[in-house]
């Protein structure tokens, strides 16, 4: 029977273990001087996107096509301002 229909679904439920996810490591590399000279001024587009009711700040630079995503604890003005300043600091270094 298992050969035709596969294993019993009831016996599999609750036995499969989910492995823990590893954190994403961020390694910032220096931006080449040629790129810095070409793109002195960067225009960003940003929006708040929700995934399963969890808000994220998503930004994309128009010329470079570099995207960032940052988890937001809430959607208050000061939280958004802090997240935008974090993105700005990425482009300043």
C-alpha positions as CSV (number, residue, x, y, z in Angstrom):
1,X,0.0,0.0,0.0
2,X,2.8,2.5,0.8
3,X,4.4,1.7,-2.6
4,X,1.2,2.8,-4.4
5,X,-0.2,5.6,-2.1
6,X,3.0,6.7,-0.2
7,X,3.5,6.9,3.5
8,X,0.6,7.6,5.8
9,X,0.1,11.4,6.2
10,X,-1.1,11.1,9.8
11,X,2.1,9.4,10.8
12,X,4.3,12.1,9.2
13,X,2.6,15.1,10.8
14,X,4.4,16.4,13.8
15,X,7.6,14.4,13.0
16,X,9.2,16.7,10.5
17,X,11.6,19.1,12.2
18,X,12.3,22.6,10.8
19,X,15.9,23.7,10.9
20,X,16.8,27.1,12.3
21,X,17.6,29.8,9.8
22,X,21.0,31.5,9.9
23,X,21.3,35.3,10.0
24,X,22.3,37.2,6.9
25,X,25.8,38.6,7.3
26,X,26.5,42.0,5.9
27,X,29.9,42.7,4.5
28,X,30.4,46.3,3.4
29,X,33.0,46.7,0.7
30,X,34.5,50.1,-0.3
31,X,32.9,51.5,-3.4
32,X,35.4,52.0,-6.2
33,X,36.4,55.6,-6.9
34,X,35.2,55.3,-10.6
35,X,31.7,54.5,-9.3
36,X,31.8,57.3,-6.8
37,X,32.8,59.8,-9.4
38,X,30.1,58.7,-11.8
39,X,27.3,58.6,-9.3
40,X,28.0,61.6,-6.9
41,X,24.2,62.2,-6.4
42,X,22.0,59.2,-5.9
43,X,18.2,59.3,-6.2
44,X,16.4,56.8,-4.0
45,X,12.8,55.5,-4.3
46,X,11.4,53.9,-1.1
47,X,8.2,52.4,0.2
48,X,6.9,50.5,3.2
49,X,6.0,46.9,2.2
50,X,4.2,44.5,4.5
51,X,4.8,40.7,4.5
52,X,2.4,38.8,6.8
53,X,1.5,42.2,8.4
54,X,5.2,42.8,9.2
55,X,6.4,46.2,7.8
56,X,9.7,46.6,5.9
57,X,11.3,49.7,4.4
58,X,12.3,48.9,0.9
59,X,14.5,51.3,-1.1
60,X,16.1,51.2,-4.5
61,X,18.6,53.6,-6.0
62,X,17.5,54.6,-9.5
63,X,20.8,54.7,-11.3
64,X,22.8,52.1,-9.5
65,X,19.8,49.7,-9.0
66,X,20.9,48.8,-5.4
67,X,18.1,47.7,-3.2
68,X,17.9,47.7,0.6
69,X,15.3,46.1,2.9
70,X,15.0,46.9,6.6
71,X,12.7,45.5,9.2
72,X,10.5,48.1,10.9
73,X,9.3,47.6,14.5
74,X,6.4,50.0,13.7
75,X,5.4,52.6,11.1
76,X,5.8,55.7,13.3
77,X,7.6,58.7,11.9
78,X,10.7,58.4,14.0
79,X,11.1,54.7,13.2
80,X,10.9,55.5,9.5
81,X,13.3,58.4,9.8
82,X,15.9,56.2,11.6
83,X,15.6,53.5,8.9
84,X,16.0,56.1,6.2
85,X,19.1,57.5,7.9
86,X,20.5,53.9,8.1
87,X,20.1,53.6,4.3
88,X,21.7,57.0,3.9
89,X,24.7,55.9,5.9
90,X,25.2,53.0,3.6
91,X,25.6,55.4,0.7
92,X,27.9,57.8,2.6
93,X,30.6,55.2,3.4
